[in-house]
Amino acid sequence: MKITILKNQIVAFILLFGFQFANAQDEVMNYKDLQKYLPSSISGYEAGEPDGQTMTMQGMSFSSASIEFTNEDDFVRVTLIDYFAAASMYQMATAMWGMGMSIEDDEMLAKAVKWEDNIVGWEEFRKIDKEATLALGIGDRFFMTVEANNQSGTDFVKSVAKKMDLTGLADK
């Protein structure tokens, strides 16, 4: 259910803003191939079935793949998006991330993260909800989020991402 809501939000975002950034592009990675980069297991959690889709239309295309892991009331959700037409959006997002921006108040701690040369992003911990999110731009082509609940910071979501082949994905 949560993955379906996220997928619908992604589709709506792309349909609303994607045409503004569309350009000539190669083929996106099929969602089945993108799913191969998702984690297959996370210690202490049960894996759900991977989900995904590939959408193409004149001037733009994207693929998404996601999986949710559960442990009673706890979840970890990993989503990958391959969206070639997002080059301009990546530049805008990573410009903010690259400036080392951080925000903290009583409800949230958020800051830019430098992962590797061609992987940058944003980590966010919502203190009241105890939810952590890591969002990474990978190789100016892919976008990934790792989300988890019942957390005390962002270390766990970062550890999930570190076990994934993000460098291999960035090289695509």
N, C-alpha and C positions, 0 to 999 in steps of 0.2 A: 504494500500500500504506500509506504513512504517513498519507495523508489519510483512508483508511478507518478506521485505528486511532483517529485524532483524532475522526472523526465518531462512532464507537462510544462513545468516552469522553464526548462531549457528550450523546449520547442517554441514556447511563446516568446522568449527572449530573442531567439534567432529569427523568428518570423518578424518581430517588431524592428529589430536593429540590424539584422544580417545583411539586408540589401544595401544598406548604406556603406558597408565595408566590402561588398562582393568584388572579386577581381578574377582574372584568369587563374585557373588552378589545375593542379594535378588531381588524380583520384584520391579520395580520402581512404583511409584504411577501413575495410569492412568491419562491422561491429564484432563479428566472430573472431577476427584476427586481433582486434583491440581487446577482447575479453581475455586473450592469452597473457596480457600484461597485468591483469587483476590478480590479487593474491588468491590462492586456492584455499588457504587456511590461516587462521589466527588463533594462537594458543588460548584455550579457555572458551572459545566461541564456536558455534555451529554455523556452517556456511549455508546460505540460501542458494537458490539457483541464480546464475548470472543472467542479467537482462541486457538488452541493447537494441539498437536500431541504426540503420544507415538511411539517410534521406538525401536525395538529389533532386535538384530542380535547376532550371536555367540560371546560370550565374552563381550558384552556390551549392555546397554540399557539406554534410557533416555526419559523423558517426559518434555514437555514445555507447558506453558499456558500463555496467554497474553491478555491484554485488553487495548484499547486506549480510552481516554476521550477527548472530544473537546469542545471548547468554541470559536467560530469564528475562528481566526487564532492561537489560543493557544491549546496546547495539553499536556496531561499527559499520559505516557505509563508505564504500570507495566508488568513485565515479571518474571515468576518463572520457574526454571528448576530443575528437580529432576534427578540427574545423578550420580548413585552409583559409577561408574568407575572413578569418578573425585577425589577420596580421595587424591591422590598425587598432583593434581593441587590445591586443597584446601590448602594443607600444604604449597605449594610454595607461593600462594597468601596471605594467612593469616600470614605467617612469615613476609612478608614485612609490612602488615597492623599492626601486633602486635608490630613492632619496632617504631611505632608512627611517621612514615615518613610523611612529608608534603612538598609541592612544591607551590611556588607562583612566578608569574611573571606578566607582564602587561596584559597577555591574560587569565591566569588561576589561580585558587586557588584550590588545592587538598590536602586532608589529610586523614589519617586513622581515623576510628571511632570505638569506642568500644560501642556496643549496649547493649548486655547482656552477661552472662557467655559464652554461646555457639553461639553467633551471633556477628560477627565482619565484618568490611567492609571498604569502601572507599567512600568519598564524593568528588565531583568535581563540580566546578562552572566555566564555560567558560564565562569570563567577556564580551568579544566583542559580542558573539552570544547570551548572556543572557540565556544560557541553563544550567540546573542543573541536576546532576545524583547522585543517591545513589546506590551503589552496596554492597550487603550483602551476606556473606557466612553464612548459617543457619544450625546449627547442623552437620557440616561436610558432608552434603548431598545435601542441596538445595542452589541454587544461585538465588538471586533476584536483579532486577534493577528497579528503579523508575526514570523516566526521565521526564522533563518538560521544556518548553520554556517560554520566556518572564519572567524570574525570576531575582531577585536582590541578590540571594544567594541560599543556600541549605535548608533553613528552611521549605519551602513548601514540597519538596520531602520527607524530614524526617517526616513531619506531616502526609503525606499519609501513609508511612510505619508504623508509630506508631499506626494507626487505624487498622492495619492488625493483625491477630492472628499468629505472627511469633514464639512465644513461643510454641504454639500448633504444628506448623509445625516442629519446631526443635525437638520436642519430638517424632516425627514419626520414 
